[in-house]
Amino acid sequence: MPRILRRSLRRTLRRERIFGGNVETWSDWFSGDHPARWAWSQHAVRRAEIGQRVRDPRFQPLHVIRFASPSGAAEWLRAT
């Protein structure tokens, strides 16, 4: 959530263009389809769905690596 909020705030303040040439506005923050609101409402659903996929026998043997932060993922990538 912090990354989503920072990114959306930066885009709003700097009026950065996103897909289709659109820009995020302050009124967008109150919209039901704003990225931050969508991420917040979908987090638990997506987390459960991913957990279910990881345990699904059709995908075994599936080697899952969980990282606590983006820097942990970057470290792992540098080491491989």
trRosetta pair geometry for C-beta under 8 A, 3 or more apart (Angstrom, degrees):
i j d omega theta_ij theta_ji phi_ij phi_ji
1 4 5.6 -57 -147 38 36 111
1 5 6.1 34 158 -18 70 108
1 36 7.5 74 -153 -150 80 85
1 39 6.6 162 -103 120 70 125
1 40 6.7 60 -114 -85 116 82
1 43 7.7 -27 -62 -79 101 145
2 5 5.8 -58 -145 40 30 110
2 6 6.1 29 159 -19 67 108
3 6 5.8 -55 -143 38 29 110
3 7 6.1 29 159 -18 65 109
3 70 7.9 96 -80 -32 146 132
4 7 5.9 -57 -146 38 27 110
4 8 6.2 21 159 -13 64 110
4 35 6.0 -150 -165 131 108 104
4 36 5.2 148 134 -102 113 71
4 39 4.9 -110 -111 29 172 166
5 8 6.0 -59 -144 41 27 106
5 9 6.0 27 158 -19 65 110
5 36 5.6 71 -87 -116 66 128
6 9 5.8 -58 -145 39 27 110
6 10 6.2 28 157 -19 64 108
7 10 5.8 -55 -147 36 27 111
7 11 6.3 26 155 -17 63 108
7 35 7.8 -56 91 101 113 147
8 11 5.7 -54 -145 38 31 111
8 12 6.2 31 156 -20 65 107
8 24 6.0 -146 -158 178 76 170
8 29 7.5 122 152 -98 129 90
8 34 7.2 70 -144 174 147 103
8 35 5.7 -169 -79 64 122 114
8 36 5.3 -84 6 -40 162 111
9 12 5.8 -56 -147 37 30 110
9 13 6.2 22 159 -13 66 110
10 13 6.1 -59 -142 41 27 105
10 14 5.9 -1 169 7 66 117
10 16 7.0 17 127 -4 82 134
11 14 6.5 -67 -132 53 21 92
11 15 7.7 61 169 -113 53 8
11 16 4.5 -88 -132 48 69 109
11 18 6.4 22 -153 -51 139 114
11 23 7.2 -176 165 -161 92 67
11 24 4.5 69 116 25 112 126
12 15 7.4 12 -177 -73 25 47
12 24 4.6 -73 -77 104 75 107
12 25 6.7 114 -135 -133 91 13
12 26 6.3 98 -168 -70 129 59
12 28 7.5 -154 -99 53 110 116
12 29 7.3 10 -91 -52 154 110
15 23 5.0 5 -164 -159 70 143
16 23 6.7 150 73 -129 35 88
16 24 7.7 10 57 21 79 95
17 21 5.5 -34 -157 -144 119 43
17 22 7.0 124 -155 66 66 32
17 23 5.9 -57 -98 -76 49 83
18 22 5.4 -37 62 75 89 86
18 23 6.9 137 10 -102 86 33
18 24 6.8 54 -8 -33 132 88
19 22 6.6 1 76 30 56 104
24 28 5.0 -118 -159 63 72 153
24 29 7.9 74 173 -54 106 75
24 34 7.8 84 -143 -139 111 95
25 28 4.9 116 55 -9 67 101
26 29 5.8 -36 -168 9 46 116
27 30 6.1 -58 -168 35 49 105
27 31 7.2 64 136 -38 68 99
28 31 5.1 -43 -157 10 48 124
28 34 5.3 127 151 -100 80 104
29 34 5.6 80 -127 -122 29 163
29 36 7.3 3 -138 43 76 129
30 34 7.5 93 32 -27 16 139
31 34 4.8 124 67 -41 87 91
31 37 7.3 -162 89 27 57 146
32 37 6.3 -128 -157 119 33 146
33 37 7.3 -130 -122 73 1 117
33 38 6.1 29 -156 -61 47 117
34 37 4.5 77 63 13 92 107
34 38 6.7 -166 83 -10 42 88
35 38 5.6 -57 -140 39 29 112
35 39 6.1 29 161 -20 66 107
36 39 5.9 -53 -145 36 28 110
36 40 6.3 29 155 -19 62 108
37 40 5.7 -55 -148 36 31 112
37 41 6.2 21 158 -12 66 110
38 41 6.1 -63 -145 42 27 104
38 42 5.9 5 164 -2 66 120
39 42 6.2 -71 -136 49 23 98
39 43 6.3 49 161 -58 63 92
40 43 6.2 -30 -149 -11 24 116
41 45 7.9 7 137 6 62 120
42 45 5.2 -70 -157 50 57 113
42 46 5.2 51 150 -22 91 110
43 46 6.2 -64 -144 40 21 104
43 47 6.1 21 160 -20 63 112
44 47 5.7 -55 -142 37 28 113
44 48 6.3 27 159 -17 63 107
45 48 6.1 -60 -153 37 26 108
45 49 6.3 25 152 -18 63 110
46 49 5.5 -55 -145 38 33 114
46 50 6.2 32 157 -18 67 105
47 50 6.0 -54 -147 36 28 108
47 51 6.4 30 153 -18 62 108
48 51 5.6 -56 -148 38 31 113
48 52 6.3 34 153 -22 65 106
49 52 5.7 -54 -149 34 30 113
49 53 6.5 30 153 -18 63 105
50 53 5.6 -53 -149 35 34 112
50 54 6.4 38 152 -23 65 103
51 54 5.7 -53 -149 32 32 113
51 55 6.6 18 157 -7 64 108
52 55 6.1 -65 -151 44 30 102
52 56 6.5 51 148 -48 64 97
53 56 5.4 -35 -150 1 36 122
53 59 6.5 41 172 4 75 158
54 59 7.4 -93 -131 86 24 137
54 62 6.4 -148 -146 98 59 136
54 64 5.2 16 -137 -66 120 155
56 59 5.0 63 82 13 99 104
56 60 7.7 -158 100 -28 53 84
57 60 5.3 -40 -152 5 49 122
59 62 4.4 17 138 -50 96 136
65 76 6.9 146 155 -167 148 163
67 70 7.4 89 126 -91 134 20
67 72 4.0 171 -160 95 101 116
67 73 4.3 -83 -39 -58 178 82
67 76 6.8 -119 -89 -1 122 137
68 72 5.4 86 45 -10 73 156
69 72 4.8 107 56 -1 74 100
69 73 7.5 -138 99 0 47 84
70 73 5.5 -53 -154 36 41 112
70 74 6.3 42 149 -20 70 104
71 74 5.4 -50 -145 37 37 114
71 75 6.3 44 153 -23 65 102
72 75 5.6 -49 -148 32 31 114
72 76 6.5 31 153 -18 62 105
73 76 5.7 -55 -150 36 32 112
73 77 6.4 32 152 -19 65 107
74 77 5.7 -55 -148 37 31 112
74 78 6.4 32 154 -20 65 104
75 78 5.9 -57 -151 35 30 110
75 79 6.4 22 155 -16 65 110
76 79 5.8 -62 -149 38 30 109
76 80 6.5 23 157 -20 66 109
77 80 6.1 -59 -144 32 31 106
